[in-house]
Amino acid sequence: MNKQEIRKKIKQIKRQFSESQLKELSLPIIKKLFLSPTIQKANTIGLYYSLPDEVDTHDLIDILLQKGKKIILPKVIDDSNIEMREYSNCKDMEVGSYHIQEPIGKIFEDYSSIDVIIVPGVAFDNQGNRLGRGKGYYDRFLKKIPATKKIGICFDFQMIEQIPTEKNDIPMDDIITN
């Protein structure tokens, strides 16, 4: 399957679940992620504020913040780039590009201090390859933080045999699923 066919297939599968079912399916993934040594040791964590059809990260973000972790979230700044912003609480969010909740906090530029980044995806494979939504935002950003550990999170049905890759695609170091 090509990338568009994979995106279409995963979208069809997601439609079989309600938002509350996807939240329920998110719980074991988030628990595994939270308990992972990488997250426990990390000081600065890049995350994403999930959309309704993604692994739900909302509670995790607040729990990690309460544990003293510095949380940074992406904000779309133009047609090809994201920047990271510090997250302080859910009140410091606004609807941004693509109807995604985005942080309005201070711009975060100390990329070398990011210990781990949690990355969403439409699909992943066992080789660590990731298929995003097609705009390349994450791949461009991940090039700026080559030494940072990259973890993809997804539902079981988002794991496929093989993702077609191109030279600009950045693989994950680990993938956590239910």
GITABEL-V242457 format. One record per backbone hydrogen bond with DSSP energy under -1.0 kcal/mol. CO is the residue of the C=O (numbers start at 1). NH is the residue of the N-H. If there is no record, write none. Layout:
# GITABEL-V242457
CO/NH ; CO/NH
This chain:
# GITABEL-V242457
2/6 ; 3/7 ; 4/8 ; 5/9 ; 6/10 ; 7/11 ; 8/12 ; 9/13 ; 10/14 ; 11/15 ; 13/16 ; 14/17 ; 18/22 ; 19/23 ; 20/24 ; 21/25 ; 22/26 ; 26/30 ; 27/31 ; 28/32 ; 29/33 ; 30/34 ; 31/35 ; 36/40 ; 37/41 ; 38/42 ; 43/70 ; 44/115 ; 44/116 ; 45/72 ; 46/118 ; 51/54 ; 57/61 ; 58/62 ; 59/63 ; 60/64 ; 61/65 ; 62/66 ; 63/67 ; 64/69 ; 65/68 ; 70/45 ; 71/87 ; 72/47 ; 73/85 ; 75/83 ; 81/77 ; 81/78 ; 83/75 ; 84/108 ; 85/73 ; 89/92 ; 92/104 ; 94/102 ; 96/99 ; 97/100 ; 100/96 ; 102/94 ; 106/86 ; 109/111 ; 110/113 ; 111/114 ; 115/149 ; 116/46 ; 117/151 ; 119/153 ; 123/131 ; 124/160 ; 125/128 ; 128/172 ; 129/125 ; 131/122 ; 131/123 ; 136/140 ; 137/141 ; 138/142 ; 139/143 ; 141/144 ; 142/145 ; 145/148 ; 149/117 ; 150/173 ; 150/174 ; 151/119 ; 152/176 ; 155/158 ; 156/159 ; 158/124 ; 166/169 ; 174/152 ; 176/154
